[in-house]
Amino acid sequence: MSVSHEQVAERYIFRLLLQSILRENLVAYNRTDTGIEIDVPKGGVVEVPISHTYILGHVDIQDPPVYIASSGERQVIERMEQLLMILGFRNEVFVREMMNSALNYASALEAFEKRKQELPAPRPDENTWEYVLRRKTEDSSFSPLVFFEQWIITGHTTHPGARTRLSMSPEEAKRYAPEWGATPGLVPLAVAQEKTSETAPFGTGMTESLLTSYPEVKEEFDSLDREYRLIPLHPWQAEHTLPEYYHRELQEKTMVPLGARIPTAALMSFRTMAPLFYGAPHIKTALNVQMTSAVRTVSAASTKNGPIMAELLGKILEKDERISRTTTISGDIAGIHYVPDQQEDRSFFEKNIAAILRENPEASLEEGEVAMPAAALISESPVTGKLLAEEFTGARTEEAAVAFIDSYARILLPGITRLMSEYGIAMEAHLQNAVIIFKKGRPHRVDLRDCGGVRILPERLDRHFEEAPIDPATNLLTDREEEMTDIFSHATFHNHLGEIIIALARRLNIPENRMWQAVRQVLEDSFASMDTEAARRDKERLLKNRSRMKSLVRMRLSDQFTDYAFVDAPNPFQKEELAHDGPSDPVSGY
């Protein structure tokens, strides 16, 4: 019997939700010979049949869980609202978010199927690497980065709200979603110059960049009878948020939407756009839409901090070859936001009319290099049907997988480890923020983007620079080393290397332990290159303590967005964790 996209999607989000509840210790449970037994507050237990548990706590759930009441009555749990109610999580808003996530994931599965049929056909025996290189040779405007970003289907790998897009209709989501190959036309919004605030330390502001690149926008802009700056809006924002909340500004001509459009391609974050000419700076737009756990606007503080961080990181890379050897930054060139008159709800009005101009990783590529978001590595290629990590591994053996992870870790870890331990900057180098530059089919360097979630320990940074003017409103600064390494641990191990290792373990039916041992060796080598007490403390914390993971579902249930909550998790570098590892069942999930 065929299974619909909707059924596949709901089961996938259900498994992510149940896995998160277990990994975040939101319930009391015991391990049994066949899986896990969860204590239910109202009495009874939920039995979860598990075929394999991975080192970081991921689980392969074999069949639907079963609730066994105190009376002995059995009930198969197949829907998310059932599970949450039985476990005592009575949060209707959260249930609605999970259902919306499943709905949009079903749409993504449909998109993959339909777009795959329309894809220019690969040549016989052509792998994905060869395919994108050939298409780039045949068409100079073809962007491998956009190609890879728009074929990522699953969204956030550890959050059950991976595809939540509240406030958007299904039709709108299809129109603007990257997985549907969306090419939204951004709306250039002219905002009275005195009502804007812009940070552009590199000499190129948002307005100058757009006017230089789009003659039709310049022609219309030049005809305006007042001094304006341009803030590009996502078309959904222009259609919904702008007329509903800024009608006075529109009426008084403080804001003037231009008729020309900026043609772009939607990237995997949904609200960041790549203009449709190769190498042009990306544009991060504000969207008054909840995705995963947060409404994706652009705060005034981030329009300031992004360019300041880009300037700071540029100076570090310029003087520290040990970082720049394997790590580059696609920094924020400029950030701009509206400055409202009213004090009431000021933040809302600022962050909904705001945008960031960001360097494009493809602009600085050398001959033969290809940029790919790390998230693409655990996505199925429409060319071969394999995971890209599988393709780059080559042979379907444990040795080949270990060799790939070793080469990958050697371009990822040295730079970000030194940034943290020497300069006090913990980058959020997770699967979305890390763009991997491949050359000759091998990992060559990592390019990092979006500094919105970094943590900075001024005590370390101030040894190298005068105090950086970071706006504290975005919680970038900390006085705790532990908070810095928590950010590093979650992004680098739980939401990056761990996901790739688990994907390879599942696909190749191999144990994880030797892949994690390779990562540990690279991490130790990275710390060994820094002979400081700070590096020794960071190493001790990362290698010997329990690892730290963001408690994303707990944060969502408590409406906690900016102050991260973390939970202790297994440490993949400890021998007792590796000792429990073994091959996974290649058929996972019911």
NUMAR-626114 format. One record per residue (C-alpha): residue number from 1; x, y, z. Coordinates in pm, 1 decimal, always signed. Example, Ala and Ser with C-alpha at 12.3 -4.5 7.8 and 13.67 -1.06 7.14 Angstrom:
R   n       xx       yy       zz
R   1  +1230.0   -450.0   +780.0
R   2  +1367.0   -106.0   +714.0
This chain:
R   n       xx       yy       zz
R   1     +0.0     +0.0     +0.0
R   2   +141.9   +339.5    -98.6
R   3   +202.3   +596.0   +175.4
R   4   +114.2   +958.5   +111.2
R   5   +349.9  +1251.8   +159.3
R   6   +127.4  +1363.8   +447.5
R   7   +164.4  +1028.8   +625.8
R   8   +541.8  +1021.8   +575.9
R   9   +571.2  +1379.9   +697.8
R  10   +361.2  +1332.2  +1010.5
R  11   +556.6  +1019.8  +1105.4
R  12   +886.6  +1202.3  +1053.6
R  13   +787.4  +1501.5  +1268.1
R  14   +634.6  +1263.0  +1525.7
R  15   +969.1  +1081.0  +1553.7
R  16  +1161.0  +1409.9  +1581.6
R  17   +923.3  +1523.5  +1856.9
R  18   +948.4  +1200.3  +2055.5
R  19  +1326.0  +1193.0  +2012.4
R  20  +1352.2  +1552.8  +2137.9
R  21  +1136.9  +1476.6  +2442.0
R  22  +1371.8  +1190.0  +2530.9
R  23  +1702.6  +1364.3  +2451.2
R  24  +1603.4  +1679.9  +2640.5
R  25  +1498.3  +1477.6  +2947.4
R  26  +1150.3  +1629.5  +2947.7
R  27  +1009.0  +1304.8  +3090.1
R  28  +1126.8  +1036.5  +3329.6
R  29  +1204.5   +710.1  +3152.5
R  30  +1384.7   +378.2  +3188.3
R  31  +1564.3   +168.3  +2929.6
R  32  +1433.7   -183.0  +2868.0
R  33  +1547.4   -475.1  +2653.6
R  34  +1324.6   -357.7  +2367.5
R  35  +1352.0    +19.4  +2398.3
R  36  +1237.4   +283.9  +2643.7
R  37   +957.6   +299.5  +2899.1
R  38   +827.8   +649.3  +2982.5
R  39   +649.0   +716.5  +3311.9
R  40   +314.9   +890.6  +3252.0
R  41   +206.9  +1153.7  +3511.4
R  42   -155.5  +1031.2  +3523.6
R  43    -43.7   +668.5  +3563.9
R  44    +77.2   +397.4  +3333.8
R  45   +369.7   +397.1  +3092.0
R  46   +447.1   +461.6  +2726.5
R  47   +655.0   +188.9  +2565.2
R  48   +877.7   +307.0  +2279.2
R  49  +1027.8    +24.2  +2069.9
R  50  +1379.3   +130.1  +1968.3
R  51  +1600.7    -58.7  +1725.3
R  52  +1914.5   +149.7  +1772.7
R  53  +2044.1   +429.6  +1995.8
R  54  +2325.0   +651.5  +1865.8
R  55  +2609.9   +799.0  +2067.7
R  56  +2454.8  +1147.2  +2098.3
R  57  +2118.8  +1001.0  +2202.9
R  58  +1937.5   +987.7  +1867.0
R  59  +1709.3   +686.8  +1839.5
R  60  +1564.3   +475.7  +1558.6
R  61  +1202.3   +414.9  +1657.5
R  62  +1090.7    +83.4  +1511.6
R  63   +710.8    +95.6  +1558.8
R  64   +454.6   +338.0  +1701.0
R  65   +479.4   +376.6  +2080.3
R  66   +208.3   +220.9  +2296.7
R  67    +42.9   +371.1  +2605.9
R  68    -29.6   +108.3  +2871.4
R  69   -272.1   +245.8  +3129.9
R  70   -262.4   +142.9  +3496.8
R  71   -561.3    -81.7  +3417.9
R  72   -355.2   -265.6  +3155.8
R  73   -548.3   -120.5  +2861.3
R  74   -321.7    -62.2  +2558.3
R  75   -344.2   +229.0  +2314.1
R  76   -122.4   +271.9  +2007.0
R  77     -1.7   +633.9  +1977.5
R  78    +14.1   +748.4  +1617.9
R  79    -53.3  +1122.6  +1636.5
R  80   +147.5  +1402.1  +1796.0
R  81   -145.3  +1550.3  +1987.2
R  82   -208.2  +1206.5  +2141.5
R  83   +152.3  +1177.5  +2254.2
R  84   +168.3  +1528.2  +2402.7
R  85   -163.8  +1489.3  +2588.9
R  86    -71.2  +1150.9  +2736.2
R  87   +267.1  +1285.8  +2852.7
R  88   +103.1  +1590.9  +3011.2
R  89   +214.2  +1861.4  +2766.2
R  90   -116.3  +2045.8  +2723.3
R  91     -3.8  +2322.8  +2493.4
R  92   -244.0  +2377.5  +2203.1
R  93    -17.7  +2636.1  +2039.3
R  94   +273.0  +2391.6  +2033.6
R  95    +50.4  +2116.8  +1888.3
R  96    -55.5  +2357.0  +1613.1
R  97   +310.2  +2431.9  +1539.4
R  98   +392.3  +2061.9  +1510.7
R  99   +101.6  +2000.1  +1274.1
R 100   +207.9  +2298.5  +1064.2
R 101   +561.2  +2160.7  +1052.1
R 102   +430.2  +1826.3   +925.4
R 103   +211.4  +2000.2   +666.1
R 104   +506.1  +2194.7   +526.6
R 105   +733.0  +1891.0   +531.1
R 106   +474.1  +1704.1   +324.2
R 107   +481.6  +1996.3    +82.2
R 108   +862.4  +1971.5    +67.7
R 109   +840.2  +1600.9    -18.4
R 110   +595.3  +1684.6   -295.5
R 111   +830.0  +1957.4   -420.4
R 112  +1124.7  +1717.1   -433.4
R 113   +925.6  +1466.5   -636.0
R 114   +790.8  +1722.9   -883.9
R 115  +1109.6  +1923.6   -930.2
R 116  +1316.7  +1608.1   -975.2
R 117  +1109.1  +1525.3  -1284.1
R 118  +1184.9  +1872.0  -1427.5
R 119  +1558.2  +1868.0  -1346.5
R 120  +1793.0  +1883.4  -1648.3
R 121  +1892.8  +1521.1  -1687.4
R 122  +2236.5  +1409.0  -1566.7
R 123  +2460.3  +1218.2  -1803.6
R 124  +2498.3   +841.5  -1756.5
R 125  +2698.3   +758.2  -1439.8
R 126  +2738.3  +1129.2  -1356.3
R 127  +2760.0  +1199.6   -983.5
R 128  +2636.8  +1519.0   -821.7
R 129  +2981.3  +1682.1   -810.0
R 130  +3032.9  +1622.6  -1181.2
R 131  +2678.6  +1737.0  -1254.9
R 132  +2711.4  +2080.5  -1090.0
R 133  +3057.1  +2138.7  -1237.0
R 134  +2923.0  +2065.7  -1585.8
R 135  +2619.7  +2289.7  -1541.0
R 136  +2841.6  +2570.6  -1415.4
R 137  +3064.3  +2530.3  -1723.1
R 138  +2762.5  +2536.5  -1954.6
R 139  +2592.7  +2832.3  -1782.6
R 140  +2803.1  +3099.1  -1608.0
R 141  +2496.6  +3222.9  -1416.4
R 142  +2431.3  +2878.7  -1261.7
R 143  +2492.9  +2885.1   -886.8
R 144  +2585.7  +2549.6   -729.9
R 145  +2525.7  +2708.4   -387.6
R 146  +2166.6  +2800.7   -474.6
R 147  +2119.2  +2457.7   -633.2
R 148  +2224.2  +2278.6   -314.8
R 149  +2032.0  +2512.2    -82.1
R 150  +1708.6  +2461.8   -273.7
R 151  +1732.0  +2081.7   -266.4
R 152  +1750.8  +2062.8   +115.8
R 153  +1416.7  +1914.9   +216.2
R 154  +1421.4  +1825.5   +586.6
R 155  +1491.7  +2166.3   +743.7
R 156  +1625.5  +2174.6  +1101.6
R 157  +1759.2  +1826.9  +1179.5
R 158  +1693.5  +1818.3  +1555.1
R 159  +1384.4  +2039.8  +1598.7
R 160  +1035.6  +1893.4  +1542.2
R 161   +928.2  +2241.1  +1433.9
R 162  +1170.5  +2200.8  +1143.0
R 163   +916.9  +2319.6   +885.5
R 164   +689.6  +2541.3  +1095.9
R 165   +579.8  +2847.4   +896.4
R 166   +294.1  +2994.7  +1093.6
R 167   +102.5  +3288.8   +941.1
R 168   +173.5  +3167.7   +587.9
R 169    -89.9  +2987.7   +387.9
R 170    +14.5  +2662.5   +216.4
R 171     -6.9  +2843.0   -118.8
R 172   +221.1  +3122.2     +3.2
R 173   +468.4  +2874.0   +148.2
R 174   +491.7  +2702.0   -189.7
R 175   +533.3  +3036.0   -367.3
R 176   +825.1  +3144.9   -149.2
R 177   +985.3  +2822.0    -21.3
R 178  +1338.5  +2730.7   -134.2
R 179  +1247.2  +2364.3   -172.7
R 180   +998.8  +2469.9   -441.9
R 181  +1277.5  +2650.9   -625.3
R 182  +1125.4  +2988.6   -533.5
R 183  +1254.2  +3307.6   -695.6
R 184  +1081.9  +3588.3   -502.2
R 185  +1101.2  +3942.9   -629.3
R 186  +1203.7  +4160.3   -333.8
R 187  +1024.9  +4491.9   -292.4
R 188  +1259.3  +4793.0   -268.6
R 189  +1104.2  +5006.8     +5.3
R 190  +1215.2  +5370.2     +2.8
R 191  +1224.0  +5495.5   +362.5
R 192  +1283.4  +5859.7   +452.3
R 193  +1655.7  +5887.3   +521.7
R 194  +1610.1  +6053.5   +860.4
R 195  +1391.1  +5757.1   +965.9
R 196  +1661.4  +5497.0   +904.9
R 197  +1970.1  +5379.2  +1087.6
R 198  +2243.1  +5203.9   +891.7
R 199  +2573.2  +5041.4   +984.7
R 200  +2808.8  +5003.4   +686.4
R 201  +3174.3  +4995.1   +798.1
R 202  +3301.4  +4878.8   +457.1
R 203  +3183.8  +5187.2   +269.0
R 204  +2898.9  +5024.2    +74.7
R 205  +2549.9  +5071.3   +209.9
R 206  +2232.3  +4886.1   +117.9
R 207  +2101.2  +5167.2   -102.4
R 208  +2424.1  +5209.6   -298.4
R 209  +2449.5  +4835.0   -357.2
R 210  +2094.0  +4803.1   -488.3
R 211  +2110.0  +5113.2   -707.3
R 212  +2436.2  +4998.5   -863.6
R 213  +2302.9  +4650.9   -939.1
R 214  +1948.9  +4729.7  -1056.8
R 215  +1912.2  +5016.1  -1309.7
R 216  +1530.7  +4995.9  -1306.2
R 217  +1532.7  +5044.1   -929.0
R 218  +1771.4  +5339.3   -964.6
R 219  +1554.2  +5506.4  -1228.0
R 220  +1248.8  +5490.8  -1004.4
R 221  +1443.5  +5585.9   -691.4
R 222  +1595.4  +5891.8   -859.3
R 223  +1247.5  +6023.2   -942.5
R 224  +1147.5  +6050.2   -575.7
R 225  +1113.6  +6405.0   -442.8
R 226  +1278.3  +6349.1   -104.0
R 227  +1592.4  +6192.1    +48.6
R 228  +1533.0  +5821.1    +97.6
R 229  +1723.9  +5500.7   +169.6
R 230  +1625.1  +5157.8    +42.0
R 231  +1529.4  +4864.6   +264.6
R 232  +1446.8  +4551.5    +61.5
R 233  +1135.4  +4368.4   +178.2
R 234  +1034.1  +4009.2   +129.0
R 235   +718.6  +4013.9    -90.3
R 236   +517.5  +3840.1   +184.8
R 237   +620.2  +4112.4   +428.9
R 238   +529.9  +4381.6   +176.1
R 239   +188.5  +4225.3   +117.8
R 240    +93.7  +4155.4   +479.4
R 241   +300.0  +4334.4   +745.1
R 242   +366.1  +4663.4   +565.9
R 243     +3.7  +4769.3   +497.3
R 244   -127.0  +4636.9   +829.3
R 245   +121.6  +4806.6  +1063.8
R 246   +273.3  +5094.4   +865.5
R 247    -32.3  +5257.5   +703.3
R 248    +52.4  +5600.8   +850.9
R 249   +406.3  +5588.7   +713.6
R 250   +272.0  +5487.0   +373.1
R 251    +12.4  +5763.4   +376.6
R 252   +267.5  +6029.9   +473.4
R 253   +520.2  +5900.4   +215.5
R 254   +770.2  +5821.7   +488.9
R 255   +770.4  +5483.0   +320.0
R 256   +727.3  +5435.3    -55.0
R 257   +727.3  +5083.3   -205.4
R 258   +883.7  +5099.8   -551.2
R 259   +725.8  +4920.0   -843.4
R 260  +1049.3  +4757.7   -962.8
R 261  +1146.8  +4420.7   -817.6
R 262  +1478.6  +4264.3   -718.5
R 263  +1486.7  +3911.0   -864.8
R 264  +1630.9  +3658.9   -618.3
R 265  +1641.4  +3290.7   -528.3
R 266  +1530.4  +3179.9   -182.2
R 267  +1806.2  +3013.5    +22.4
R 268  +1755.2  +2743.0   +284.2
R 269  +1680.6  +2987.8   +567.7
R 270  +1374.8  +3096.6   +361.9
R 271  +1417.3  +3470.3   +428.3
R 272  +1776.7  +3512.5   +302.0
R 273  +1793.7  +3567.1    -73.9
R 274  +2056.3  +3527.3   -344.6
R 275  +2015.5  +3783.9   -625.5
R 276  +1995.8  +3616.8   -965.3
R 277  +2338.0  +3712.9  -1084.5
R 278  +2634.0  +3502.3   -981.6
R 279  +2835.6  +3620.2   -681.8
R 280  +2611.4  +3913.4   -583.6
R 281  +2576.1  +3982.9   -208.5
R 282  +2295.4  +3797.1    -34.5
R 283  +2009.0  +3986.3   +127.9
R 284  +1865.0  +3884.7   +466.0
R 285  +1508.1  +4010.4   +494.7
R 286  +1262.1  +4043.0   +781.1
R 287   +964.5  +3807.7   +791.2
R 288   +690.4  +3837.5  +1052.4
R 289   +646.1  +3460.2  +1035.3
R 290   +734.0  +3198.7  +1296.9
R 291   +980.3  +2939.0  +1166.4
R 292  +1102.2  +2666.3  +1404.2
R 293  +1079.6  +2854.2  +1736.7
R 294  +1116.9  +3221.0  +1648.4
R 295   +954.2  +3491.6  +1439.6
R 296  +1213.1  +3568.3  +1172.3
R 297  +1240.6  +3943.6  +1185.4
R 298  +1574.2  +4132.9  +1183.5
R 299  +1644.3  +4315.0  +1510.1
R 300  +1791.6  +4662.7  +1512.8
R 301  +2080.6  +4528.7  +1721.7
R 302  +2164.2  +4262.3  +1461.6
R 303  +2176.1  +4520.5  +1180.6
R 304  +2448.6  +4690.0  +1384.2
R 305  +2629.5  +4388.9  +1530.0
R 306  +2648.3  +4192.6  +1205.0
R 307  +2869.4  +4441.7  +1017.2
R 308  +3072.9  +4517.2  +1331.6
R 309  +3139.7  +4143.2  +1379.8
R 310  +3230.5  +4110.6  +1010.7
R 311  +3486.1  +4389.0  +1045.1
R 312  +3627.4  +4236.2  +1363.0
R 313  +3651.7  +3885.3  +1219.1
R 314  +3812.4  +4023.3   +904.4
R 315  +4088.7  +4180.1  +1112.3
R 316  +4143.1  +3853.2  +1300.2
R 317  +4168.4  +3649.3   +980.6
R 318  +4401.5  +3906.9   +827.5
R 319  +4651.2  +3875.5  +1111.7
R 320  +4605.6  +3507.6  +1211.3
R 321  +4704.0  +3267.3   +935.3
R 322  +4634.2  +2968.0  +1157.8
R 323  +4263.7  +3055.2  +1128.6
R 324  +4250.8  +3187.8   +772.4
R 325  +4428.9  +2876.5   +639.4
R 326  +4101.2  +2679.9   +660.8
R 327  +3836.9  +2936.4   +759.9
R 328  +3683.5  +3234.5   +582.5
R 329  +3388.6  +3457.4   +668.7
R 330  +3100.1  +3576.7   +453.0
R 331  +3044.9  +3885.4   +662.2
R 332  +2755.4  +4126.1   +685.8
R 333  +2848.1  +4424.1   +467.7
R 334  +2569.1  +4652.5   +585.4
R 335  +2262.2  +4647.8   +807.7
R 336  +1971.4  +4891.9   +800.6
R 337  +1645.3  +4934.8   +989.3
R 338  +1354.1  +5174.3  +1022.8
R 339  +1356.7  +5422.1  +1314.2
R 340   +997.3  +5486.9  +1426.5
R 341   +876.9  +5797.6  +1608.2
R 342   +672.9  +5611.2  +1868.9
R 343   +831.7  +5449.4  +2173.3
R 344   +550.0  +5199.5  +2226.1
R 345   +630.2  +4869.4  +2052.5
R 346   +939.1  +5038.4  +1910.5
R 347  +1128.7  +4711.8  +1868.2
R 348   +844.9  +4560.7  +1663.6
R 349   +840.2  +4848.7  +1416.7
R 350  +1220.0  +4850.3  +1387.4
R 351  +1269.6  +4479.6  +1328.3
R 352   +992.0  +4432.5  +1072.6
R 353  +1139.0  +4690.6   +833.2
R 354  +1504.0  +4589.1   +835.9
R 355  +1754.7  +4402.7   +620.8
R 356  +2117.3  +4290.3   +608.0
R 357  +2350.1  +4281.2   +307.0
R 358  +2586.1  +3983.1   +330.6
R 359  +2886.3  +3866.1   +132.6
R 360  +2821.6  +3576.6   -103.3
R 361  +3056.1  +3276.8    -48.8
R 362  +3066.8  +3221.0   -426.0
R 363  +3210.1  +3568.3   -492.4
R 364  +3559.6  +3466.5   -376.1
R 365  +3578.1  +3112.1   -512.4
R 366  +3883.5  +3005.9   -706.9
R 367  +3886.9  +2788.2  -1017.4
R 368  +3746.6  +2441.8   -945.0
R 369  +3596.0  +2533.2   -607.6
R 370  +3229.6  +2472.0   -526.7
R 371  +3039.3  +2615.7   -228.4
R 372  +2781.3  +2398.7    -54.3
R 373  +2590.8  +2449.1   +273.1
R 374  +2690.8  +2178.0   +518.9
R 375  +2322.4  +2085.3   +553.6
R 376  +2327.0  +1960.1   +194.2
R 377  +2560.4  +1677.4   +296.1
R 378  +2280.3  +1498.4   +482.2
R 379  +2026.8  +1564.4   +206.7
R 380  +1936.1  +1330.5    -77.3
R 381  +2076.9  +1435.6   -412.1
R 382  +1818.8  +1466.5   -691.0
R 383  +2092.8  +1354.2   -930.1
R 384  +2187.2  +1019.8   -772.3
R 385  +1936.8   +954.8   -494.3
R 386  +2225.2   +924.2   -246.2
R 387  +2312.1  +1148.6    +46.2
R 388  +2583.0  +1389.6    -62.4
R 389  +2796.8  +1278.9   +234.2
R 390  +2764.0   +926.1    +95.4
R 391  +2884.9  +1040.5   -246.1
R 392  +3183.7  +1228.3   -107.4
R 393  +3276.6   +930.9   +109.4
R 394  +3326.7   +720.3   -203.3
R 395  +3350.5   +355.1   -108.8
R 396  +3071.4   +225.9   +115.2
R 397  +3311.7   +119.3   +390.0
R 398  +3387.4   +224.3   +744.4
R 399  +3742.8   +316.6   +641.6
R 400  +3618.4   +551.2   +368.7
R 401  +3369.5   +716.3   +605.6
R 402  +3636.9   +769.1   +872.2
R 403  +3874.0   +918.3   +613.3
R 404  +3603.7  +1159.3   +494.0
R 405  +3512.7  +1270.7   +848.2
R 406  +3881.7  +1318.6   +929.5
R 407  +3939.4  +1540.9   +624.4
R 408  +3616.0  +1728.0   +696.5
R 409  +3700.7  +1790.4  +1063.9
R 410  +4046.4  +1917.4   +963.9
R 411  +3895.5  +2207.9   +770.2
R 412  +3613.9  +2275.6  +1018.7
R 413  +3765.1  +2253.5  +1367.2
R 414  +4106.8  +2427.3  +1373.4
R 415  +3977.7  +2773.7  +1283.4
R 416  +3667.4  +2783.3  +1502.3
R 417  +3851.5  +2625.2  +1796.6
R 418  +4120.3  +2895.0  +1781.3
R 419  +3859.6  +3170.5  +1744.9
R 420  +3701.3  +3047.3  +2068.1
R 421  +4003.3  +2972.7  +2284.3
R 422  +4232.5  +3254.3  +2170.0
R 423  +3986.6  +3532.5  +2083.7
R 424  +3683.5  +3440.8  +2293.1
R 425  +3444.9  +3410.2  +1996.2
R 426  +3230.4  +3096.5  +1982.7
R 427  +3085.9  +3074.6  +1632.0
R 428  +2755.7  +2897.6  +1569.7
R 429  +2905.5  +2676.2  +1300.9
R 430  +2600.2  +2457.9  +1254.6
R 431  +2479.1  +2297.5   +932.3
R 432  +2305.7  +2609.7   +801.4
R 433  +2572.1  +2865.6   +891.7
R 434  +2868.6  +2664.1   +762.3
R 435  +2930.0  +2667.5   +388.4
R 436  +3183.6  +2403.9   +287.9
R 437  +3414.4  +2485.0     -2.8
R 438  +3499.3  +2168.1   -193.3
R 439  +3786.7  +2136.8   -439.9
R 440  +3846.5  +1828.7   -651.9
R 441  +3564.4  +1665.9   -460.6
R 442  +3729.8  +1707.7   -118.9
R 443  +3662.7  +1950.0   +169.1
R 444  +3897.9  +2244.4   +118.2
R 445  +3787.7  +2514.4   +365.9
R 446  +3483.4  +2632.8   +559.9
R 447  +3310.8  +2966.7   +508.7
R 448  +3102.7  +3090.4   +802.5
R 449  +2800.3  +3318.3   +774.4
R 450  +2552.1  +3481.7  +1011.4
R 451  +2697.7  +3592.5  +1344.7
R 452  +2357.9  +3631.0  +1510.4
R 453  +2408.9  +3343.9  +1754.3
R 454  +2777.2  +3378.8  +1845.4
R 455  +2896.0  +3423.6  +2201.9
R 456  +3182.6  +3657.6  +2285.2
R 457  +3392.6  +3649.9  +2600.3
R 458  +3531.1  +4007.4  +2619.4
R 459  +3801.2  +3900.6  +2865.8
R 460  +3974.5  +3708.0  +2584.3
R 461  +3888.4  +3936.1  +2292.3
R 462  +4008.4  +4249.6  +2470.8
R 463  +4361.4  +4108.3  +2486.2
R 464  +4380.9  +4156.7  +2108.6
R 465  +4153.7  +4454.9  +2035.6
R 466  +4007.8  +4761.0  +2192.2
R 467  +3656.6  +4703.3  +2321.7
R 468  +3428.4  +4619.2  +2026.8
R 469  +3103.6  +4823.2  +2027.0
R 470  +2868.6  +4523.0  +2038.5
R 471  +2502.1  +4600.6  +2110.7
R 472  +2415.4  +4378.6  +2411.7
R 473  +2046.3  +4360.7  +2310.8
R 474  +2112.9  +4042.0  +2110.1
R 475  +2287.4  +3861.7  +2400.0
R 476  +2615.8  +3812.7  +2213.1
R 477  +2831.3  +3899.8  +2515.8
R 478  +2893.4  +3668.0  +2807.7
R 479  +3120.8  +3662.8  +3110.9
R 480  +3100.7  +3282.4  +3143.0
R 481  +3339.0  +3047.5  +2965.1
R 482  +3082.1  +2770.2  +3004.4
R 483  +2823.3  +2960.3  +2800.9
R 484  +3075.0  +3005.7  +2521.5
R 485  +3166.1  +2635.5  +2506.2
R 486  +2795.0  +2540.9  +2531.0
R 487  +2727.8  +2734.4  +2209.4
R 488  +3032.5  +2575.0  +2045.5
R 489  +2937.0  +2223.1  +2156.2
R 490  +2576.0  +2235.9  +2039.5
R 491  +2644.1  +2395.8  +1702.0
R 492  +2960.8  +2203.2  +1613.3
R 493  +2892.4  +1856.8  +1750.8
R 494  +2516.1  +1817.6  +1794.7
R 495  +2398.8  +2025.0  +1499.6
R 496  +2680.4  +1961.4  +1253.7
R 497  +2937.2  +1680.9  +1283.1
R 498  +2702.2  +1457.5  +1480.9
R 499  +2430.2  +1478.4  +1217.9
R 500  +2672.8  +1388.3   +937.8
R 501  +2819.5  +1098.1  +1137.3
R 502  +2474.0   +960.5  +1222.6
R 503  +2362.5   +993.5   +858.9
R 504  +2665.5   +796.3   +740.4
R 505  +2619.7   +535.2  +1014.2
R 506  +2258.2   +483.4   +907.7
R 507  +2320.2   +478.6   +533.1
R 508  +2632.6   +262.4   +539.3
R 509  +2528.0    +45.6   +835.6
R 510  +2854.8   +112.7  +1018.0
R 511  +2940.6   +203.3  +1379.9
R 512  +3005.0   +564.9  +1473.0
R 513  +3296.8   +524.1  +1714.1
R 514  +3590.8   +549.6  +1473.5
R 515  +3438.9   +858.3  +1309.7
R 516  +3411.3  +1025.4  +1650.0
R 517  +3766.9   +916.4  +1734.9
R 518  +3884.7  +1094.8  +1420.4
R 519  +3701.4  +1410.6  +1530.7
R 520  +3853.9  +1386.8  +1878.4
R 521  +4205.0  +1362.2  +1734.2
R 522  +4153.5  +1675.2  +1522.5
R 523  +4009.2  +1857.8  +1824.4
R 524  +4307.0  +1760.4  +2039.6
R 525  +4548.7  +1869.4  +1764.8
R 526  +4367.9  +2203.6  +1742.6
R 527  +4397.4  +2266.9  +2115.4
R 528  +4760.2  +2146.9  +2119.2
R 529  +4852.7  +2432.8  +1885.0
R 530  +4752.4  +2682.2  +2157.6
R 531  +4966.4  +2669.0  +2469.4
R 532  +4736.7  +2867.9  +2698.3
R 533  +4543.3  +2802.5  +3017.8
R 534  +4222.6  +2914.3  +2844.4
R 535  +4266.0  +2650.6  +2571.6
R 536  +4335.1  +2383.7  +2832.8
R 537  +4016.3  +2474.8  +3021.2
R 538  +3808.9  +2466.6  +2700.0
R 539  +3958.0  +2130.7  +2603.8
R 540  +3885.6  +1984.5  +2948.0
R 541  +3525.9  +2106.0  +2933.0
R 542  +3461.6  +1969.3  +2582.3
R 543  +3639.0  +1635.2  +2616.5
R 544  +3568.9  +1531.5  +2974.3
R 545  +3236.7  +1683.0  +3080.5
R 546  +2894.7  +1582.9  +2956.7
R 547  +2832.8  +1752.0  +2622.3
R 548  +2587.7  +2040.3  +2609.0
R 549  +2287.8  +2053.2  +2376.9
R 550  +2021.7  +2319.5  +2327.0
R 551  +1690.2  +2211.1  +2474.4
R 552  +1488.0  +2335.7  +2177.7
R 553  +1149.6  +2186.9  +2267.4
R 554  +1181.8  +2300.4  +2630.0
R 555  +1264.5  +2651.6  +2505.9
R 556   +960.7  +2647.2  +2278.0
R 557   +724.2  +2527.0  +2548.5
R 558   +847.1  +2808.8  +2775.7
R 559   +843.4  +3077.0  +2499.3
R 560  +1217.1  +3122.2  +2550.9
R 561  +1380.7  +3261.1  +2235.7
R 562  +1691.0  +3465.5  +2315.4
R 563  +1815.1  +3306.6  +2640.3
R 564  +1920.3  +2957.4  +2541.2
R 565  +1841.7  +2659.7  +2764.1
R 566  +2087.7  +2370.8  +2753.1
R 567  +2072.0  +2013.2  +2871.9
R 568  +2347.4  +1762.9  +2946.9
R 569  +2392.1  +1499.3  +2677.0
R 570  +2629.5  +1209.6  +2607.8
R 571  +2984.5  +1311.6  +2524.5
R 572  +3100.1  +1139.8  +2202.2
R 573  +3464.1  +1176.1  +2307.3
R 574  +3433.2   +965.2  +2621.8
R 575  +3526.3   +598.9  +2599.8
R 576  +3219.8   +479.4  +2790.5
R 577  +2993.5   +635.1  +2526.3
R 578  +3192.2   +486.2  +2237.2
R 579  +3183.3   +143.5  +2401.1
R 580  +2803.1   +121.6  +2346.2
R 581  +2834.4   +190.6  +1973.8
R 582  +2763.5    -64.4  +1704.2
R 583  +2624.1    -87.1  +1351.9
R 584  +2276.8    +57.1  +1311.3
R 585  +1982.2   -111.0  +1148.6
R 586  +1975.4    +20.5   +791.1
R 587  +1593.8    +21.3   +803.8
R 588  +1499.9   +280.2  +1065.1
R 589  +1162.9   +418.6  +1162.2
R 590   +812.3   +283.8  +1117.5
